């Protein structure tokens, strides 16, 4: 069954822009990305949109649909009323390139700031046998498709551009947690998380978890456990006293 | 390069304001009720059936009804309008205020930081939990220890009340401590202490088992936070109504 759907799509670039109204055909079983492609094919050939796999696995088509950060390819048209006007805008947190395409290089900068996996220097390949229970926690974080919807939604940088330097965002704090929980990682990531990646700025309001298309429990399984490890290290007077008394490093 | 020029604070079309509003009203009503009962200083003990409301347990000052002071009266009577619960409420309140779930709830509902996902917050500056006073949220584990101790006392009170028979009040006190225990055990700090801080689960099978069980409860932390909070108030209300003679306790075994 087809109908004519009403859409408002943000068009413009870094010099300005605004929402433009379109009426586009919608067919049964389609997702918002299908409509954007039809819009490109029939009415706005110069409309810029970043996409790739159309299967929710590449993380390219992140945008905001009716104000909610979502993947264009994973948002079914069937969740909307036929009479509804659907607004499609680019991610707000990142600089605009054109139309629905933003410059997400902030995330690549933050990715480079996380020191890579550091196994013990004297461990030869094949010497260690990893147990499944030891990798399960980090495996959840490996589901991340780097769509950066969590980075876009997090109010720490979304509403406060000035925090971008100090805050790595949920995706990269999760990466720090993944490495910190790895049984073989020897790097000291707890102080780093707080001092260099801005974990203290997170006020655990869980928007990262809400928007994650992979349903990773970012807050409960990565950010809060890291906050607890930071509390162990920096804010726990009993642990501090124990370390002093028993000369633990 | 600049961000896309979008003036609207949010383009969300759903009722995003409803959850923070509900949370705010819920927390406000419970705070008003708890403050009223705290300063009322009466109707916290049913002598006939040994029901003690959790809000007054342990009752440690000399103005407490002696039979309600299961652990003795350690402190002199408090001056003026001050009442015995004021000695324990800071710990219970501290546990709830620093709880990771409640933090989310009141940061959103009371401080609009943010009011909802992808809805701009009204504050021009944001420092999160990096400075005083919010850096004190890191003390959650200490409030967890204190709340665990108070929970054990509540369990003792609930079991002690069975000495006079079984009534509806006993069941209510029992369900109350059950919910409080589930909420306390599901705490993120508890999960961390039990096993979350380990790097090698395989080397600590007992702690790994405890961590997996607590993780299951932790998935329901929000639901348990609300259920236990509301039920504490209902338990207190029931004890107050029976203690004041407004209603009589439904007895099953006397």
Interface residues (C-beta under 8 A of the other chain):
Chain A: X10 X12 X14 X16 X17 X18 X64 X66 X67 X68 X69 X84 X87 X89 X90 X92 X93 X94 X95 X96 X97 X102 X103 X131 X133 X134 X136 X153 X155 X156 X158 X159 X160 X163 X181 X182 X183 X185 X198 X200 X201 X202 X203 X204 X205 X206 X207 X210 X211 X220 X224 X225 X227 X228 X229 X230 X231 X232 X234 X235 X236
Chain B: X1 X2 X3 X4 X5 X6 X10 X11 X12 X13 X14 X100 X103 X104 X107 X108 X113 X114 X117 X118 X119 X120 X121 X123 X125 X126 X127 X128 X129 X130 X134 X135 X138 X139 X140 X141 X188 X189 X192 X196 X197 X199 X200 X201 X202 X208 X218 X219
